[in-house]
Structure formats: structure tokens, C-alpha cells
Amino acid sequence: MDSKEISKRINEEISKETKRIEKANFDSTPGFFTQGKEIGETAYLNWRFDKETSFEQFCAMGDAYFEPQYYVLWELLHTNTSQKSDGWMFPVIFNTIHGVECYLKGILGALNIIIQRLEGEQDHNKLKFEFKNTHSINKLCDETIAKMEKINEKDDMDCWLNYIEDMNIVKKFITHIYNNTKDVTSFRYPFSTNFDTFFYNSSSQMEKESTEGDAFKKGTTTDELSENVTLDINIYFSWLTKIHQIFKDMYNALGDILTDYC
């Protein structure tokens, strides 16, 4: 089945389900946190997380946010999506950012345990898996590199310089994002909490106006849109693949190191 046929089949299934639910009685429809009729129709939400370490759970969650992006990007690059990429790239980038955050927090927690061991803590029960309470992937990445540099000074393993080099590639990806926006909520909402525009819609002057009884303020365009703000999906796919591979390799390497230290 070629890419266009797959896209067609997906749209047919959506259409069929839309017609089915129009006739469904949702008052009697069961909730979805339940066992599916078939194993393939059931998601076991505890499967990747139950009885795993904090490090493993954060990296598993990061992986879960990375992997679906390959399928979405493949759809955008290989099928006639009728300009769906203009909208779909927002959740793709948001999910990538969250995947990066999860991986970085998992890695930071592991690095802090390694540092505690190197500084002489021998009691396994006193080892703390911890990281800064922030959603800023920029700050988390800087802290990760700083922790690795600290370990490199104390540890005689040659691998840390390679890990630092890899994390600098992740840092470069993050910089590409922050060079366009200082507020990554721009990939979640079209306006800030103050109804300021973001880098992709700031080319039009938005005038705020409120309507009595309306829960939302409305932005109205007062001049014509200027030059397009564009994103190369192929290049993004390359970056996504590279940083995901870095994180997966880091997960395997730190897992081995933690086994030795703990």
C-alpha cells in the first residue's frame, strides 16, 4: 500500500467513525479507561512505568513523545495533506519540546546521583534523584552540560567529553527554537496570556477588543500580512532523528553507569 492509499484509508476510517458516533448514545457509552475488546485495541499505561526507576520512567515518557512525531512527519512528507503541515507542525514541535524536557530531567536526575557517588556518598538510600523545577529546556540543557563537565573533572572515564559534545548538538536544536521565540507556549496557543502575538503572527498588527459577556478577547487584523514564516519539514525531521538518537544512546550509557555506581 503506497503513502496516498494509506492516507486515503485513514480518512475513510475517520469518516466511518464520524458517521457511527452520530448514531451512538454516549449516555450509555463506557469510559475509555478500561480493557479493550482486543489486546491490540488496549493501551497498558502502566507497562513502561510500573516498577521502573525514576530515570527510566522519565526517559520512557520522553521516548513516548518523540516516537509519534515520525509518523506525523512521514504523513506530511509523503502524502497529499492539503497543507495540513501549516497546522500539524505546532503539536509536532510542542511534543518534541516536551520529549526533550522529559529526557533532560531523567538525565539530570541520573547525573546528580553519579555526582553524589563521586563526592563520597556511600549510602544508597541517601542518593537523591533531583533536578531544577523548571519547564525551560534551555536551562535544563545548560545544567546538563554543566553537570557533565563537573563529572568529567572528577571521573577518569573518557566518555564524558563525547556526551558533552552530543549535548551541545541538543543545545543547538534548542537554540534554533529560542532564536525564534522566547516563549515556547507559542506552539500551544496563538497568543500569550496577555494576548500578545508570537513570531509567526506578529507580522500582522493585532488590535485587542472585548465584547461584553464574551469569555475571550478577540484579535482583529488591522493591516495586511507580511512575509510568510516558514519551516522546512525535511530539515526538522533530520534534527528530530538526531537528537532522539542522542537521547536514546545517553539513556543506554547512563543506565550502565548507574548500574556500576549504584
Contacts in CASP RR format, 6 or more apart in sequence:
PFRMAT RR
TARGET T0000
AUTHOR 0000-0000-0000
METHOD contacts of the structure
MODEL  1
MDSKEISKRINEEISKETKRIEKANFDSTPGFFTQGKEIGETAYLNWRFD
KETSFEQFCAMGDAYFEPQYYVLWELLHTNTSQKSDGWMFPVIFNTIHGV
ECYLKGILGALNIIIQRLEGEQDHNKLKFEFKNTHSINKLCDETIAKMEK
INEKDDMDCWLNYIEDMNIVKKFITHIYNNTKDVTSFRYPFSTNFDTFFY
NSSSQMEKESTEGDAFKKGTTTDELSENVTLDINIYFSWLTKIHQIFKDM
YNALGDILTDYC
1 9 0 8 1.000
3 74 0 8 1.000
3 75 0 8 1.000
3 78 0 8 1.000
3 79 0 8 1.000
4 79 0 8 1.000
4 80 0 8 1.000
6 79 0 8 1.000
7 75 0 8 1.000
7 79 0 8 1.000
7 80 0 8 1.000
7 81 0 8 1.000
35 42 0 8 1.000
36 42 0 8 1.000
48 57 0 8 1.000
48 60 0 8 1.000
48 64 0 8 1.000
49 57 0 8 1.000
49 60 0 8 1.000
49 61 0 8 1.000
52 60 0 8 1.000
53 129 0 8 1.000
53 258 0 8 1.000
54 106 0 8 1.000
54 109 0 8 1.000
54 129 0 8 1.000
55 106 0 8 1.000
55 107 0 8 1.000
55 109 0 8 1.000
55 110 0 8 1.000
55 129 0 8 1.000
55 254 0 8 1.000
55 255 0 8 1.000
55 258 0 8 1.000
58 102 0 8 1.000
58 103 0 8 1.000
58 105 0 8 1.000
58 106 0 8 1.000
58 109 0 8 1.000
59 102 0 8 1.000
59 103 0 8 1.000
59 106 0 8 1.000
59 107 0 8 1.000
59 247 0 8 1.000
59 251 0 8 1.000
61 99 0 8 1.000
61 102 0 8 1.000
62 98 0 8 1.000
62 99 0 8 1.000
62 100 0 8 1.000
62 102 0 8 1.000
62 103 0 8 1.000
62 247 0 8 1.000
63 99 0 8 1.000
63 103 0 8 1.000
63 244 0 8 1.000
63 247 0 8 1.000
63 248 0 8 1.000
65 95 0 8 1.000
65 96 0 8 1.000
65 98 0 8 1.000
65 99 0 8 1.000
65 102 0 8 1.000
66 95 0 8 1.000
66 96 0 8 1.000
66 99 0 8 1.000
66 240 0 8 1.000
66 244 0 8 1.000
66 247 0 8 1.000
68 95 0 8 1.000
69 92 0 8 1.000
69 95 0 8 1.000
69 96 0 8 1.000
69 240 0 8 1.000
70 237 0 8 1.000
70 240 0 8 1.000
70 241 0 8 1.000
72 88 0 8 1.000
72 91 0 8 1.000
72 92 0 8 1.000
73 92 0 8 1.000
73 233 0 8 1.000
73 236 0 8 1.000
73 237 0 8 1.000
73 240 0 8 1.000
75 81 0 8 1.000
76 84 0 8 1.000
76 85 0 8 1.000
76 88 0 8 1.000
76 89 0 8 1.000
76 233 0 8 1.000
77 233 0 8 1.000
77 234 0 8 1.000
77 237 0 8 1.000
81 88 0 8 1.000
85 233 0 8 1.000
89 231 0 8 1.000
89 233 0 8 1.000
89 236 0 8 1.000
90 187 0 8 1.000
90 188 0 8 1.000
91 187 0 8 1.000
92 236 0 8 1.000
93 177 0 8 1.000
93 187 0 8 1.000
93 236 0 8 1.000
94 184 0 8 1.000
94 187 0 8 1.000
94 188 0 8 1.000
96 240 0 8 1.000
97 137 0 8 1.000
97 177 0 8 1.000
97 184 0 8 1.000
97 187 0 8 1.000
100 137 0 8 1.000
100 141 0 8 1.000
100 170 0 8 1.000
100 173 0 8 1.000
100 174 0 8 1.000
100 243 0 8 1.000
100 247 0 8 1.000
101 135 0 8 1.000
101 137 0 8 1.000
101 140 0 8 1.000
103 247 0 8 1.000
103 250 0 8 1.000
103 251 0 8 1.000
104 131 0 8 1.000
104 137 0 8 1.000
104 140 0 8 1.000
104 141 0 8 1.000
104 144 0 8 1.000
105 131 0 8 1.000
105 140 0 8 1.000
106 131 0 8 1.000
107 144 0 8 1.000
107 247 0 8 1.000
107 250 0 8 1.000
107 251 0 8 1.000
107 254 0 8 1.000
108 130 0 8 1.000
108 131 0 8 1.000
108 132 0 8 1.000
108 140 0 8 1.000
108 143 0 8 1.000
108 144 0 8 1.000
108 147 0 8 1.000
109 129 0 8 1.000
109 130 0 8 1.000
109 131 0 8 1.000
110 129 0 8 1.000
110 254 0 8 1.000
110 255 0 8 1.000
110 257 0 8 1.000
110 258 0 8 1.000
111 144 0 8 1.000
111 147 0 8 1.000
111 148 0 8 1.000
111 151 0 8 1.000
111 254 0 8 1.000
112 128 0 8 1.000
112 129 0 8 1.000
112 130 0 8 1.000
112 131 0 8 1.000
112 147 0 8 1.000
113 127 0 8 1.000
113 128 0 8 1.000
113 129 0 8 1.000
113 258 0 8 1.000
113 261 0 8 1.000
113 262 0 8 1.000
114 151 0 8 1.000
114 155 0 8 1.000
114 254 0 8 1.000
114 257 0 8 1.000
114 258 0 8 1.000
114 261 0 8 1.000
115 147 0 8 1.000
115 150 0 8 1.000
115 151 0 8 1.000
115 154 0 8 1.000
116 126 0 8 1.000
116 127 0 8 1.000
116 128 0 8 1.000
117 127 0 8 1.000
117 261 0 8 1.000
117 262 0 8 1.000
118 151 0 8 1.000
118 154 0 8 1.000
118 155 0 8 1.000
119 154 0 8 1.000
121 127 0 8 1.000
124 262 0 8 1.000
127 262 0 8 1.000
131 140 0 8 1.000
131 143 0 8 1.000
132 139 0 8 1.000
132 140 0 8 1.000
132 143 0 8 1.000
134 140 0 8 1.000
137 174 0 8 1.000
137 184 0 8 1.000
138 174 0 8 1.000
138 175 0 8 1.000
138 178 0 8 1.000
141 167 0 8 1.000
141 170 0 8 1.000
141 171 0 8 1.000
141 174 0 8 1.000
142 171 0 8 1.000
144 167 0 8 1.000
145 164 0 8 1.000
145 167 0 8 1.000
145 168 0 8 1.000
145 171 0 8 1.000
148 160 0 8 1.000
148 163 0 8 1.000
148 164 0 8 1.000
148 167 0 8 1.000
149 160 0 8 1.000
149 164 0 8 1.000
151 160 0 8 1.000
152 160 0 8 1.000
152 161 0 8 1.000
152 164 0 8 1.000
157 257 0 8 1.000
159 253 0 8 1.000
163 250 0 8 1.000
163 253 0 8 1.000
166 246 0 8 1.000
166 249 0 8 1.000
166 250 0 8 1.000
167 246 0 8 1.000
169 242 0 8 1.000
169 243 0 8 1.000
169 246 0 8 1.000
170 243 0 8 1.000
170 246 0 8 1.000
170 247 0 8 1.000
173 239 0 8 1.000
173 242 0 8 1.000
173 243 0 8 1.000
176 239 0 8 1.000
177 184 0 8 1.000
180 199 0 8 1.000
181 198 0 8 1.000
181 199 0 8 1.000
183 192 0 8 1.000
183 198 0 8 1.000
185 192 0 8 1.000
186 192 0 8 1.000
186 198 0 8 1.000
186 199 0 8 1.000
186 200 0 8 1.000
190 198 0 8 1.000
190 201 0 8 1.000
191 197 0 8 1.000
191 198 0 8 1.000
191 201 0 8 1.000
191 206 0 8 1.000
191 219 0 8 1.000
192 198 0 8 1.000
195 206 0 8 1.000
195 208 0 8 1.000
195 217 0 8 1.000
195 219 0 8 1.000
197 204 0 8 1.000
197 206 0 8 1.000
199 229 0 8 1.000
200 229 0 8 1.000
203 225 0 8 1.000
203 226 0 8 1.000
203 227 0 8 1.000
203 229 0 8 1.000
204 221 0 8 1.000
204 222 0 8 1.000
204 223 0 8 1.000
204 224 0 8 1.000
204 225 0 8 1.000
204 226 0 8 1.000
205 221 0 8 1.000
205 222 0 8 1.000
205 223 0 8 1.000
206 219 0 8 1.000
206 220 0 8 1.000
206 221 0 8 1.000
206 222 0 8 1.000
207 219 0 8 1.000
207 220 0 8 1.000
207 222 0 8 1.000
208 217 0 8 1.000
208 218 0 8 1.000
208 219 0 8 1.000
209 217 0 8 1.000
209 218 0 8 1.000
209 219 0 8 1.000
209 220 0 8 1.000
210 217 0 8 1.000
210 218 0 8 1.000
211 218 0 8 1.000
END
